[in-house]
């Protein structure tokens, strides 16, 4: 998760996560801000489930997010529709 300029923060951030790769359930986690950007976390999402990240900027910034597999392969990328708008990344993981 990143913003177009330094010093950007988000007021709310949600993402999905599984407790382990063999569990078929995915839970949504929520973090309340302000959270500084860039923000990064490594989580497990079970195969065939939705990996999601959503964030709302604290100001009029334009946010971008990416979902990476093993920290390298980009599975999804999104940019907010406009300044101050939330950004939503989502990708169903391969089975």
N, CA, C and O atoms as CSV, one atom per row, in Angstrom:
chain,resi,resn,atom,element,x,y,z
A,1,UNK,N,N,0.843,-1.148,0.000
A,1,UNK,CA,C,0.000,0.000,0.000
A,1,UNK,C,C,0.899,1.223,0.000
A,1,UNK,O,O,1.813,1.323,0.818
A,2,UNK,N,N,0.648,2.145,-0.903
A,2,UNK,CA,C,1.462,3.354,-0.950
A,2,UNK,C,C,0.614,4.530,-1.408
A,2,UNK,O,O,-0.466,4.360,-1.973
A,3,UNK,N,N,1.130,5.728,-1.148
A,3,UNK,CA,C,0.478,6.960,-1.574
A,3,UNK,C,C,1.367,7.679,-2.563
A,3,UNK,O,O,2.510,7.285,-2.792
A,4,UNK,N,N,0.835,8.732,-3.145
A,4,UNK,CA,C,1.572,9.448,-4.180
A,4,UNK,C,C,2.643,10.375,-3.629
A,4,UNK,O,O,3.515,10.821,-4.376
A,5,UNK,N,N,2.594,10.673,-2.343
A,5,UNK,CA,C,3.585,11.576,-1.752
A,5,UNK,C,C,3.988,11.057,-0.379
A,5,UNK,O,O,3.255,10.276,0.227
A,6,UNK,N,N,5.134,11.477,0.114
A,6,UNK,CA,C,5.592,11.068,1.429
A,6,UNK,C,C,4.706,11.630,2.529
A,6,UNK,O,O,4.013,12.625,2.316
A,7,UNK,N,N,4.718,11.005,3.705
A,7,UNK,CA,C,3.950,11.478,4.839
A,7,UNK,C,C,2.470,11.173,4.767
A,7,UNK,O,O,1.694,11.714,5.555
A,8,UNK,N,N,2.054,10.313,3.833
A,8,UNK,CA,C,0.652,9.969,3.663
A,8,UNK,C,C,0.243,8.980,4.752
A,8,UNK,O,O,1.015,8.090,5.108
A,9,UNK,N,N,-0.967,9.136,5.275
A,9,UNK,CA,C,-1.502,8.194,6.251
A,9,UNK,C,C,-2.885,7.717,5.803
A,9,UNK,O,O,-3.538,8.352,4.975
A,10,UNK,N,N,-3.314,6.589,6.366
A,10,UNK,CA,C,-4.657,6.081,6.111
A,10,UNK,C,C,-5.425,6.055,7.428
A,10,UNK,O,O,-4.846,5.856,8.496
A,11,UNK,N,N,-6.755,6.263,7.334
A,11,UNK,CA,C,-7.594,6.275,8.522
A,11,UNK,C,C,-8.107,4.885,8.859
A,11,UNK,O,O,-8.390,4.594,10.021
A,12,UNK,N,N,-8.227,4.038,7.870
A,12,UNK,CA,C,-8.726,2.683,8.081
A,12,UNK,C,C,-8.140,1.759,7.020
A,12,UNK,O,O,-8.003,2.140,5.857
A,13,UNK,N,N,-7.799,0.549,7.431
A,13,UNK,CA,C,-7.241,-0.431,6.517
A,13,UNK,C,C,-7.811,-1.793,6.898
A,13,UNK,O,O,-7.780,-2.175,8.068
A,14,UNK,N,N,-8.332,-2.527,5.916
A,14,UNK,CA,C,-8.813,-3.885,6.151
A,14,UNK,C,C,-8.116,-4.832,5.186
A,14,UNK,O,O,-7.740,-4.441,4.081
A,15,UNK,N,N,-7.948,-6.075,5.608
A,15,UNK,CA,C,-7.348,-7.095,4.760
A,15,UNK,C,C,-7.848,-8.461,5.195
A,15,UNK,O,O,-8.366,-8.615,6.301
A,16,UNK,N,N,-7.694,-9.458,4.321
A,16,UNK,CA,C,-8.114,-10.819,4.646
A,16,UNK,C,C,-6.908,-11.666,4.997
A,16,UNK,O,O,-5.789,-11.412,4.550
A,17,UNK,N,N,-7.170,-12.699,5.823
A,17,UNK,CA,C,-6.086,-13.556,6.283
A,17,UNK,C,C,-6.657,-14.896,6.757
A,17,UNK,O,O,-7.742,-14.946,7.337
A,18,UNK,N,N,-5.919,-15.975,6.506
A,18,UNK,CA,C,-6.243,-17.297,7.048
A,18,UNK,C,C,-5.290,-17.583,8.192
A,18,UNK,O,O,-4.157,-17.102,8.192
A,19,UNK,N,N,-5.738,-18.364,9.172
A,19,UNK,CA,C,-4.858,-18.716,10.286
A,19,UNK,C,C,-3.690,-19.577,9.823
A,19,UNK,O,O,-2.575,-19.432,10.323
A,20,UNK,N,N,-3.940,-20.476,8.865
A,20,UNK,CA,C,-2.864,-21.253,8.249
A,20,UNK,C,C,-3.302,-21.655,6.846
A,20,UNK,O,O,-4.482,-21.558,6.510
A,21,UNK,N,N,-2.373,-22.098,6.042
A,21,UNK,CA,C,-2.674,-22.366,4.633
A,21,UNK,C,C,-3.584,-23.565,4.418
A,21,UNK,O,O,-4.093,-23.751,3.313
A,22,UNK,N,N,-3.805,-24.383,5.442
A,22,UNK,CA,C,-4.641,-25.575,5.314
A,22,UNK,C,C,-6.059,-25.344,5.827
A,22,UNK,O,O,-6.909,-26.227,5.716
A,23,UNK,N,N,-6.317,-24.178,6.381
A,23,UNK,CA,C,-7.636,-23.845,6.866
A,23,UNK,C,C,-8.427,-23.195,5.741
A,23,UNK,O,O,-7.905,-22.335,5.031
A,24,UNK,N,N,-9.677,-23.597,5.575
A,24,UNK,CA,C,-10.481,-23.112,4.461
A,24,UNK,C,C,-11.204,-21.801,4.781
A,24,UNK,O,O,-11.992,-21.327,3.963
A,25,UNK,N,N,-10.958,-21.215,5.932
A,25,UNK,CA,C,-11.629,-19.980,6.322
A,25,UNK,C,C,-10.701,-18.784,6.152
A,25,UNK,O,O,-9.485,-18.879,6.320
A,26,UNK,N,N,-11.318,-17.658,5.813
A,26,UNK,CA,C,-10.586,-16.399,5.689
A,26,UNK,C,C,-11.304,-15.368,6.560
A,26,UNK,O,O,-12.523,-15.216,6.478
A,27,UNK,N,N,-10.553,-14.677,7.377
A,27,UNK,CA,C,-11.127,-13.651,8.251
A,27,UNK,C,C,-10.697,-12.271,7.770
A,27,UNK,O,O,-9.630,-12.109,7.179
A,28,UNK,N,N,-11.545,-11.282,8.033
A,28,UNK,CA,C,-11.193,-9.908,7.703
A,28,UNK,C,C,-10.616,-9.241,8.945
A,28,UNK,O,O,-11.204,-9.303,10.025
A,29,UNK,N,N,-9.477,-8.613,8.784
A,29,UNK,CA,C,-8.816,-7.872,9.863
A,29,UNK,C,C,-8.958,-6.382,9.579
A,29,UNK,O,O,-8.941,-5.956,8.424
A,30,UNK,N,N,-9.099,-5.597,10.644
A,30,UNK,CA,C,-9.245,-4.147,10.482
A,30,UNK,C,C,-8.238,-3.435,11.373
A,30,UNK,O,O,-8.077,-3.765,12.548
A,31,UNK,N,N,-7.566,-2.455,10.789
A,31,UNK,CA,C,-6.637,-1.601,11.523
A,31,UNK,C,C,-7.145,-0.168,11.413
A,31,UNK,O,O,-7.446,0.306,10.318
A,32,UNK,N,N,-7.239,0.516,12.541
A,32,UNK,CA,C,-7.650,1.918,12.538
A,32,UNK,C,C,-6.415,2.795,12.613
A,32,UNK,O,O,-5.464,2.479,13.327
A,33,UNK,N,N,-6.430,3.890,11.879
A,33,UNK,CA,C,-5.284,4.766,11.777
A,33,UNK,C,C,-5.257,5.840,12.825
A,33,UNK,O,O,-6.051,5.856,13.766
A,34,UNK,N,N,-4.324,6.734,12.637
A,34,UNK,CA,C,-3.568,6.882,11.394
A,34,UNK,C,C,-2.442,5.847,11.271
A,34,UNK,O,O,-1.711,5.575,12.223
A,35,UNK,N,N,-2.335,5.292,10.086
A,35,UNK,CA,C,-1.267,4.353,9.740
A,35,UNK,C,C,-0.414,4.981,8.654
A,35,UNK,O,O,-0.935,5.432,7.634
A,36,UNK,N,N,0.890,5.013,8.866
A,36,UNK,CA,C,1.798,5.591,7.873
A,36,UNK,C,C,1.974,4.684,6.669
A,36,UNK,O,O,1.826,3.465,6.759
A,37,UNK,N,N,2.286,5.290,5.561
A,37,UNK,CA,C,2.554,4.555,4.319
A,37,UNK,C,C,4.000,4.739,3.924
A,37,UNK,O,O,4.574,5.778,4.247
A,38,UNK,N,N,4.612,3.810,3.256
A,38,UNK,CA,C,3.986,2.584,2.766
A,38,UNK,C,C,3.688,1.618,3.901
A,38,UNK,O,O,4.402,1.583,4.902
A,39,UNK,N,N,2.617,0.826,3.736
A,39,UNK,CA,C,2.228,-0.207,4.685
A,39,UNK,C,C,2.410,-1.558,4.003
A,39,UNK,O,O,2.106,-1.716,2.821
A,40,UNK,N,N,2.907,-2.524,4.762
A,40,UNK,CA,C,3.179,-3.844,4.196
A,40,UNK,C,C,2.990,-4.873,5.301
A,40,UNK,O,O,3.337,-4.625,6.456
A,41,UNK,N,N,2.438,-6.032,4.941
A,41,UNK,CA,C,2.294,-7.126,5.889
A,41,UNK,C,C,2.315,-8.428,5.108
A,41,UNK,O,O,1.880,-8.479,3.958
A,42,UNK,N,N,2.819,-9.475,5.735
A,42,UNK,CA,C,2.807,-10.808,5.133
A,42,UNK,C,C,1.755,-11.636,5.838
A,42,UNK,O,O,1.810,-11.809,7.056
A,43,UNK,N,N,0.786,-12.157,5.075
A,43,UNK,CA,C,-0.283,-12.971,5.633
A,43,UNK,C,C,-0.482,-14.210,4.757
A,43,UNK,O,O,0.003,-14.273,3.627
A,44,UNK,N,N,-1.190,-15.174,5.290
A,44,UNK,CA,C,-1.559,-16.380,4.553
A,44,UNK,C,C,-3.014,-16.256,4.150
A,44,UNK,O,O,-3.857,-15.874,4.962
A,45,UNK,N,N,-3.316,-16.579,2.892
A,45,UNK,CA,C,-4.689,-16.670,2.414
A,45,UNK,C,C,-4.823,-18.036,1.755
A,45,UNK,O,O,-4.070,-18.365,0.839
A,46,UNK,N,N,-5.783,-18.828,2.222
A,46,UNK,CA,C,-5.970,-20.192,1.718
A,46,UNK,C,C,-6.220,-20.198,0.214
A,46,UNK,O,O,-6.765,-19.245,-0.343
A,47,UNK,N,N,-5.814,-21.285,-0.430
A,47,UNK,CA,C,-6.005,-21.461,-1.870
A,47,UNK,C,C,-7.490,-21.388,-2.218
A,47,UNK,O,O,-8.336,-21.951,-1.524
A,48,UNK,N,N,-7.785,-20.680,-3.308
A,48,UNK,CA,C,-9.153,-20.539,-3.777
A,48,UNK,C,C,-9.973,-19.500,-3.035
A,48,UNK,O,O,-11.174,-19.378,-3.278
A,49,UNK,N,N,-9.355,-18.753,-2.140
A,49,UNK,CA,C,-10.048,-17.719,-1.361
A,49,UNK,C,C,-9.611,-16.331,-1.814
A,49,UNK,O,O,-8.599,-16.173,-2.496
A,50,UNK,N,N,-10.394,-15.331,-1.420
A,50,UNK,CA,C,-10.115,-13.956,-1.827
A,50,UNK,C,C,-9.067,-13.308,-0.934
A,50,UNK,O,O,-9.217,-13.269,0.287
A,51,UNK,N,N,-8.019,-12.807,-1.546
A,51,UNK,CA,C,-7.042,-11.941,-0.872
A,51,UNK,C,C,-7.511,-10.517,-1.146
A,51,UNK,O,O,-7.658,-10.127,-2.304
A,52,UNK,N,N,-7.747,-9.736,-0.089
A,52,UNK,CA,C,-8.281,-8.381,-0.251
A,52,UNK,C,C,-7.543,-7.398,0.646
A,52,UNK,O,O,-7.125,-7.731,1.755
A,53,UNK,N,N,-7.394,-6.181,0.139
A,53,UNK,CA,C,-6.872,-5.063,0.913
A,53,UNK,C,C,-7.696,-3.833,0.529
A,53,UNK,O,O,-7.906,-3.564,-0.654
A,54,UNK,N,N,-8.157,-3.092,1.529
A,54,UNK,CA,C,-8.896,-1.853,1.305
A,54,UNK,C,C,-8.350,-0.810,2.266
A,54,UNK,O,O,-8.136,-1.099,3.443
A,55,UNK,N,N,-8.122,0.404,1.771
A,55,UNK,CA,C,-7.612,1.478,2.626
A,55,UNK,C,C,-8.233,2.806,2.219
A,55,UNK,O,O,-8.522,3.050,1.047
A,56,UNK,N,N,-8.430,3.652,3.219
A,56,UNK,CA,C,-8.980,4.990,3.007
A,56,UNK,C,C,-7.945,6.019,3.458
A,56,UNK,O,O,-7.495,5.976,4.603
A,57,UNK,N,N,-7.559,6.949,2.569
A,57,UNK,CA,C,-6.558,7.951,2.955
A,57,UNK,C,C,-7.131,8.961,3.941
A,57,UNK,O,O,-8.339,9.196,3.979
A,58,UNK,N,N,-6.257,9.547,4.726
A,58,UNK,CA,C,-6.697,10.549,5.699
A,58,UNK,C,C,-6.901,11.923,5.057
A,58,UNK,O,O,-7.536,12.794,5.650
A,59,UNK,N,N,-6.374,12.118,3.868
A,59,UNK,CA,C,-6.520,13.395,3.165
A,59,UNK,C,C,-6.961,13.171,1.730
A,59,UNK,O,O,-7.726,12.252,1.436
A,60,UNK,N,N,-6.474,14.009,0.855
A,60,UNK,CA,C,-6.861,13.949,-0.553
A,60,UNK,C,C,-5.832,13.211,-1.418
A,60,UNK,O,O,-5.696,13.496,-2.608
A,61,UNK,N,N,-5.118,12.273,-0.820
A,61,UNK,CA,C,-4.121,11.512,-1.559
A,61,UNK,C,C,-4.792,10.455,-2.443
A,61,UNK,O,O,-5.949,10.088,-2.235
A,62,UNK,N,N,-4.036,9.981,-3.427
A,62,UNK,CA,C,-4.466,8.869,-4.274
A,62,UNK,C,C,-3.620,7.660,-3.874
A,62,UNK,O,O,-2.396,7.675,-4.012
A,63,UNK,N,N,-4.281,6.618,-3.378
A,63,UNK,CA,C,-3.582,5.424,-2.908
A,63,UNK,C,C,-3.508,4.349,-3.987
A,63,UNK,O,O,-4.366,4.261,-4.865
A,64,UNK,N,N,-2.458,3.537,-3.896
A,64,UNK,CA,C,-2.279,2.376,-4.760
A,64,UNK,C,C,-1.997,1.176,-3.871
A,64,UNK,O,O,-1.302,1.302,-2.863
A,65,UNK,N,N,-2.529,0.011,-4.233
A,65,UNK,CA,C,-2.216,-1.196,-3.467
A,65,UNK,C,C,-1.847,-2.329,-4.419
A,65,UNK,O,O,-2.228,-2.343,-5.590
A,66,UNK,N,N,-1.091,-3.277,-3.870
A,66,UNK,CA,C,-0.691,-4.470,-4.623
A,66,UNK,C,C,-0.828,-5.686,-3.725
A,66,UNK,O,O,-0.628,-5.605,-2.513
A,67,UNK,N,N,-1.172,-6.809,-4.329
A,67,UNK,CA,C,-1.188,-8.098,-3.649
A,67,UNK,C,C,-0.100,-8.927,-4.297
A,67,UNK,O,O,-0.110,-9.150,-5.508
A,68,UNK,N,N,0.847,-9.386,-3.473
A,68,UNK,CA,C,1.990,-10.146,-3.975
A,68,UNK,C,C,1.960,-11.573,-3.452
A,68,UNK,O,O,1.554,-11.812,-2.314
A,69,UNK,N,N,2.385,-12.515,-4.270
A,69,UNK,CA,C,2.569,-13.902,-3.865
A,69,UNK,C,C,4.024,-14.084,-3.487
A,69,UNK,O,O,4.919,-13.800,-4.284
A,70,UNK,N,N,4.263,-14.555,-2.277
A,70,UNK,CA,C,5.622,-14.777,-1.769
A,70,UNK,C,C,6.485,-13.521,-1.860
A,70,UNK,O,O,7.703,-13.616,-2.015
A,71,UNK,N,N,5.865,-12.348,-1.764
A,71,UNK,CA,C,6.594,-11.091,-1.761
A,71,UNK,C,C,7.176,-10.690,-3.099
A,71,UNK,O,O,7.907,-9.703,-3.181
A,72,UNK,N,N,6.865,-11.443,-4.165
A,72,UNK,CA,C,7.481,-11.167,-5.470
A,72,UNK,C,C,6.484,-11.071,-6.622
A,72,UNK,O,O,6.442,-10.055,-7.317
A,73,UNK,N,N,5.684,-12.109,-6.833
A,73,UNK,CA,C,4.792,-12.162,-7.998
A,73,UNK,C,C,3.536,-11.343,-7.732
A,73,UNK,O,O,2.793,-11.618,-6.789
A,74,UNK,N,N,3.305,-10.337,-8.568
A,74,UNK,CA,C,2.132,-9.486,-8.398
A,74,UNK,C,C,0.879,-10.205,-8.880
A,74,UNK,O,O,0.778,-10.587,-10.046
A,75,UNK,N,N,-0.077,-10.387,-7.964
A,75,UNK,CA,C,-1.349,-11.018,-8.295
A,75,UNK,C,C,-2.425,-9.986,-8.591
A,75,UNK,O,O,-3.326,-10.236,-9.392
A,76,UNK,N,N,-2.335,-8.828,-7.947
A,76,UNK,CA,C,-3.336,-7.793,-8.138
A,76,UNK,C,C,-2.772,-6.430,-7.825
A,76,UNK,O,O,-1.853,-6.284,-7.019
A,77,UNK,N,N,-3.345,-5.425,-8.485
A,77,UNK,CA,C,-2.927,-4.034,-8.274
A,77,UNK,C,C,-4.148,-3.157,-8.533
A,77,UNK,O,O,-4.954,-3.438,-9.420
A,78,UNK,N,N,-4.269,-2.096,-7.748
A,78,UNK,CA,C,-5.363,-1.147,-7.963
A,78,UNK,C,C,-4.926,0.238,-7.508
A,78,UNK,O,O,-4.071,0.383,-6.635
A,79,UNK,N,N,-5.527,1.243,-8.115
A,79,UNK,CA,C,-5.326,2.638,-7.731
A,79,UNK,C,C,-6.705,3.225,-7.459
A,79,UNK,O,O,-7.661,2.936,-8.178
A,80,UNK,N,N,-6.806,4.043,-6.430
A,80,UNK,CA,C,-8.080,4.664,-6.074
A,80,UNK,C,C,-8.630,5.460,-7.242
A,80,UNK,O,O,-7.880,5.951,-8.086
A,81,UNK,N,N,-9.950,5.583,-7.279
A,81,UNK,CA,C,-10.622,6.286,-8.375
A,81,UNK,C,C,-10.295,7.773,-8.408
A,81,UNK,O,O,-10.400,8.406,-9.459
A,82,UNK,N,N,-9.902,8.335,-7.275
A,82,UNK,CA,C,-9.569,9.752,-7.237
A,82,UNK,C,C,-9.056,10.151,-5.867
A,82,UNK,O,O,-9.015,9.324,-4.956
A,83,UNK,N,N,-8.663,11.408,-5.707
A,83,UNK,CA,C,-8.142,11.889,-4.433
A,83,UNK,C,C,-9.134,11.676,-3.292
A,83,UNK,O,O,-10.322,11.965,-3.430
A,84,UNK,N,N,-8.633,11.168,-2.163
A,84,UNK,CA,C,-9.459,10.962,-0.991
A,84,UNK,C,C,-10.357,9.736,-1.035
A,84,UNK,O,O,-11.061,9.444,-0.069
A,85,UNK,N,N,-10.334,9.019,-2.153
A,85,UNK,CA,C,-11.178,7.836,-2.315
A,85,UNK,C,C,-10.478,6.579,-1.799
A,85,UNK,O,O,-9.251,6.491,-1.858
A,86,UNK,N,N,-11.248,5.596,-1.290
A,86,UNK,CA,C,-10.620,4.342,-0.862
A,86,UNK,C,C,-10.079,3.563,-2.056
A,86,UNK,O,O,-10.559,3.710,-3.181
A,87,UNK,N,N,-9.080,2.739,-1.794
A,87,UNK,CA,C,-8.533,1.861,-2.814
A,87,UNK,C,C,-8.884,0.438,-2.402
A,87,UNK,O,O,-8.835,0.101,-1.219
A,88,UNK,N,N,-9.238,-0.400,-3.379
A,88,UNK,CA,C,-9.613,-1.787,-3.136
A,88,UNK,C,C,-8.831,-2.707,-4.052
A,88,UNK,O,O,-8.940,-2.612,-5.275
A,89,UNK,N,N,-8.040,-3.599,-3.467
A,89,UNK,CA,C,-7.341,-4.646,-4.217
A,89,UNK,C,C,-8.010,-5.960,-3.861
A,89,UNK,O,O,-8.343,-6.192,-2.699
A,90,UNK,N,N,-8.208,-6.817,-4.841
A,90,UNK,CA,C,-8.768,-8.140,-4.571
A,90,UNK,C,C,-8.302,-9.123,-5.632
A,90,UNK,O,O,-8.202,-8.785,-6.812
A,91,UNK,N,N,-8.021,-10.336,-5.198
A,91,UNK,CA,C,-7.625,-11.405,-6.109
A,91,UNK,C,C,-7.984,-12.740,-5.473
A,91,UNK,O,O,-7.620,-12.999,-4.326
A,92,UNK,N,N,-8.698,-13.591,-6.213
A,92,UNK,CA,C,-8.957,-14.939,-5.743
A,92,UNK,C,C,-7.694,-15.748,-5.972
A,92,UNK,O,O,-7.183,-15.804,-7.091
A,93,UNK,N,N,-7.192,-16.371,-4.927
A,93,UNK,CA,C,-5.942,-17.125,-5.040
A,93,UNK,C,C,-6.173,-18.410,-5.839
A,93,UNK,O,O,-7.278,-18.951,-5.867
A,94,UNK,N,N,-5.123,-18.877,-6.477
A,94,UNK,CA,C,-5.198,-20.104,-7.269
A,94,UNK,C,C,-5.415,-21.315,-6.368
A,94,UNK,O,O,-5.013,-21.323,-5.205
A,95,UNK,N,N,-6.046,-22.317,-6.919
A,95,UNK,CA,C,-6.266,-23.546,-6.146
A,95,UNK,C,C,-5.224,-24.587,-6.469
A,95,UNK,O,O,-5.253,-25.685,-5.911
